Amino acid sequence: MSNSLAVNVTGANFESEVIQSSVPVLVDFWAPWCPPCRMLSPVVDEIANEKGATAKVAKINVDDNPELSRRFKVQSIPLLLFFKDGEVMDQMLGATNKKTLLNKLDALR
């Protein structure tokens, strides 16, 4: 995830980075052993770099954060949750394209 503005989120910073965010947040639940997650990662990083101050991108490693995986009932990855004002507004399961993710994120503004 070098040179990416995506934030690595854990149980310790989830509230401040996602729930209390003043901008919409795309949360990527992923794992390093997941091929679709690895395919999607560069796309998620591009979105993080492009959106800058208008939206936030957060990545949560499900292996390192089982409590967040349980909280959001993650059963398959990659799982992408779209937050606004601390609430899940939309979600997508599986790898997808950049345009679809940008459209969903932009719809939250």
BELHU-V897950 format. One record per residue. RES is the residue in one small letter. SS is DSSP state (2 for helix, 1 for strand, 0 for the rest). OMEGA is omega in whole degrees, 0 to 359 (999 if undefined). Layout:
# BELHU-V897950
res,ss,omega
RES,SS,OMEGA
RES,SS,OMEGA
This chain:
# BELHU-V897950
res,ss,omega
m,0,181
s,0,179
n,0,178
s,0,176
l,0,177
a,0,182
v,1,172
n,1,184
v,0,177
t,0,176
g,0,183
a,0,183
n,0,182
f,2,182
e,2,184
s,2,184
e,2,186
v,2,186
i,2,183
q,0,181
s,0,178
s,0,178
v,0,176
p,1,183
v,1,171
l,1,181
v,1,180
d,1,173
f,1,188
w,1,173
a,0,182
p,0,181
w,0,186
c,0,181
p,2,178
p,2,177
c,2,179
r,2,177
m,2,184
l,2,186
s,2,179
p,2,178
v,2,179
v,2,177
d,2,178
e,2,180
i,2,178
a,2,182
n,2,181
e,2,186
k,2,177
g,0,186
a,0,184
t,0,177
a,1,180
k,1,174
v,1,181
a,1,178
k,1,179
i,1,176
n,1,185
v,0,179
d,0,182
d,0,185
n,0,183
p,2,181
e,2,177
l,2,177
s,2,178
r,2,182
r,2,182
f,0,174
k,0,180
v,0,179
q,0,177
s,0,178
i,0,359
p,0,173
l,1,180
l,1,178
l,1,180
f,1,183
f,1,169
k,1,181
d,0,175
g,0,182
e,1,174
v,1,182
m,1,183
d,1,176
q,1,176
m,1,178
l,1,178
g,0,179
a,0,180
t,0,182
n,0,184
k,2,183
k,2,179
t,2,180
l,2,179
l,2,179
n,2,180
k,2,180
l,2,180
d,2,180
a,0,181
l,0,183
r,0,999
